[in-house]
Amino acid sequence: QYRTIAGFNFDGDMTSAYLKYHSFLTSVYFFQIPFIDIERKIQTYYLFMPNKCISSNFFDQRNAAAYLPYVNIFATDKAFSRCLSELQLDATYKTDVYDVSSLNTLIEYIKGL
């Protein structure tokens, strides 16, 4: 009799389950998941640029990771917009990123839809 864990069938040998799970987490496929890709790039950015990190960045990071790959427009504050641009995440995910200094441009874009 087989047990199903996370979509895998196992004969009770948890070592096998762990090895398959670990293999996926260390594979190139895992790091190509958009949420993971965005999170790790932003975390690394703030790790090496701590002076650019502000308290709201955690929520900005989560929002970007969740939405950036799936929307055409993303609005955020100026500092985080700069972060996305420096990491080229806007170009990677083909998303127009707007900040508070470009609100008029964003409004005109939306009106044109």
C-alpha beads as a LAMMPS data file, in Angstrom:
LAMMPS data file: protein, C-alpha beads

113 atoms
112 bonds

1 atom types
1 bond types

-500.0 500.0 xlo xhi
-500.0 500.0 ylo yhi
-500.0 500.0 zlo zhi

Masses

1 110.0

Atoms # bond

1 1 1 0.000 0.000 0.000
2 1 1 1.364 3.436 -1.016
3 1 1 1.033 6.749 0.810
4 1 1 0.687 10.004 -1.087
5 1 1 2.628 12.966 0.273
6 1 1 2.693 16.229 -1.670
7 1 1 1.670 14.419 -4.818
8 1 1 4.303 11.676 -4.562
9 1 1 3.567 8.037 -3.849
10 1 1 5.877 6.436 -1.310
11 1 1 6.152 2.963 0.056
12 1 1 6.700 4.317 3.564
13 1 1 10.370 5.146 3.079
14 1 1 10.544 8.798 4.204
15 1 1 14.183 9.022 3.144
16 1 1 12.995 8.672 -0.434
17 1 1 10.389 11.398 0.132
18 1 1 12.936 13.733 1.666
19 1 1 15.437 13.184 -1.150
20 1 1 12.837 13.965 -3.824
21 1 1 11.670 17.054 -1.928
22 1 1 15.231 18.258 -1.354
23 1 1 16.117 17.575 -4.969
24 1 1 13.289 19.843 -6.125
25 1 1 14.145 22.637 -3.662
26 1 1 17.720 22.730 -4.925
27 1 1 16.830 22.436 -8.614
28 1 1 16.808 25.170 -11.211
29 1 1 13.045 24.606 -11.560
30 1 1 12.393 25.806 -8.020
31 1 1 14.305 29.040 -8.557
32 1 1 12.408 29.706 -11.792
33 1 1 9.104 29.957 -9.913
34 1 1 8.301 33.686 -10.255
35 1 1 7.464 34.197 -6.562
36 1 1 10.731 32.575 -5.462
37 1 1 12.765 34.392 -8.126
38 1 1 11.449 37.823 -7.116
39 1 1 11.709 37.200 -3.358
40 1 1 15.299 35.983 -3.456
41 1 1 16.480 38.807 -5.731
42 1 1 14.887 41.488 -3.557
43 1 1 16.135 39.892 -0.326
44 1 1 19.653 39.739 -1.730
45 1 1 19.400 43.360 -2.887
46 1 1 18.491 44.563 0.606
47 1 1 21.061 42.294 2.227
48 1 1 23.834 44.043 0.303
49 1 1 22.174 47.494 0.317
50 1 1 20.881 47.779 3.901
51 1 1 20.775 51.577 3.765
52 1 1 18.021 51.315 1.135
53 1 1 15.831 49.051 3.262
54 1 1 12.825 50.588 5.019
55 1 1 10.204 48.996 7.235
56 1 1 7.530 48.749 4.534
57 1 1 9.810 46.821 2.177
58 1 1 8.686 43.455 3.512
59 1 1 5.123 44.113 2.355
60 1 1 6.287 45.656 -0.922
61 1 1 8.427 42.592 -1.544
62 1 1 5.529 40.211 -0.905
63 1 1 3.193 42.227 -3.125
64 1 1 5.744 42.341 -5.934
65 1 1 6.434 38.607 -5.693
66 1 1 2.726 37.799 -5.751
67 1 1 1.582 40.207 -8.474
68 1 1 4.467 41.391 -10.662
69 1 1 4.523 38.354 -12.970
70 1 1 0.770 38.509 -13.554
71 1 1 -0.080 42.203 -14.045
72 1 1 0.702 44.826 -16.680
73 1 1 0.869 47.735 -14.212
74 1 1 2.400 47.812 -10.739
75 1 1 2.295 50.919 -8.525
76 1 1 4.559 51.354 -5.499
77 1 1 6.649 53.956 -3.696
78 1 1 9.663 55.591 -5.311
79 1 1 12.332 53.666 -3.390
80 1 1 10.843 50.270 -4.152
81 1 1 10.238 51.231 -7.764
82 1 1 13.947 51.984 -8.022
83 1 1 14.737 48.583 -6.494
84 1 1 12.591 46.764 -9.075
85 1 1 14.192 48.757 -11.870
86 1 1 17.770 48.153 -10.666
87 1 1 17.053 44.418 -10.450
88 1 1 15.377 44.575 -13.889
89 1 1 12.359 42.742 -12.506
90 1 1 10.047 45.120 -14.358
91 1 1 11.681 44.148 -17.652
92 1 1 11.914 40.450 -16.771
93 1 1 8.188 40.216 -16.068
94 1 1 7.164 42.810 -18.707
95 1 1 5.390 45.013 -16.179
96 1 1 5.197 48.811 -16.200
97 1 1 6.163 49.995 -12.715
98 1 1 4.893 53.380 -11.551
99 1 1 5.743 55.305 -8.417
100 1 1 4.205 58.366 -6.770
101 1 1 6.247 60.731 -8.920
102 1 1 4.678 59.250 -12.063
103 1 1 1.049 59.123 -10.931
104 1 1 -0.076 61.462 -13.706
105 1 1 1.467 59.167 -16.299
106 1 1 -0.258 56.195 -14.665
107 1 1 -3.619 57.977 -14.681
108 1 1 -3.228 58.842 -18.379
109 1 1 -2.292 55.222 -19.125
110 1 1 -5.385 53.939 -17.326
111 1 1 -7.622 56.454 -19.096
112 1 1 -6.275 55.174 -22.406
113 1 1 -7.331 51.593 -21.710

Bonds

1 1 1 2
2 1 2 3
3 1 3 4
4 1 4 5
5 1 5 6
6 1 6 7
7 1 7 8
8 1 8 9
9 1 9 10
10 1 10 11
11 1 11 12
12 1 12 13
13 1 13 14
14 1 14 15
15 1 15 16
16 1 16 17
17 1 17 18
18 1 18 19
19 1 19 20
20 1 20 21
21 1 21 22
22 1 22 23
23 1 23 24
24 1 24 25
25 1 25 26
26 1 26 27
27 1 27 28
28 1 28 29
29 1 29 30
30 1 30 31
31 1 31 32
32 1 32 33
33 1 33 34
34 1 34 35
35 1 35 36
36 1 36 37
37 1 37 38
38 1 38 39
39 1 39 40
40 1 40 41
41 1 41 42
42 1 42 43
43 1 43 44
44 1 44 45
45 1 45 46
46 1 46 47
47 1 47 48
48 1 48 49
49 1 49 50
50 1 50 51
51 1 51 52
52 1 52 53
53 1 53 54
54 1 54 55
55 1 55 56
56 1 56 57
57 1 57 58
58 1 58 59
59 1 59 60
60 1 60 61
61 1 61 62
62 1 62 63
63 1 63 64
64 1 64 65
65 1 65 66
66 1 66 67
67 1 67 68
68 1 68 69
69 1 69 70
70 1 70 71
71 1 71 72
72 1 72 73
73 1 73 74
74 1 74 75
75 1 75 76
76 1 76 77
77 1 77 78
78 1 78 79
79 1 79 80
80 1 80 81
81 1 81 82
82 1 82 83
83 1 83 84
84 1 84 85
85 1 85 86
86 1 86 87
87 1 87 88
88 1 88 89
89 1 89 90
90 1 90 91
91 1 91 92
92 1 92 93
93 1 93 94
94 1 94 95
95 1 95 96
96 1 96 97
97 1 97 98
98 1 98 99
99 1 99 100
100 1 100 101
101 1 101 102
102 1 102 103
103 1 103 104
104 1 104 105
105 1 105 106
106 1 106 107
107 1 107 108
108 1 108 109
109 1 109 110
110 1 110 111
111 1 111 112
112 1 112 113
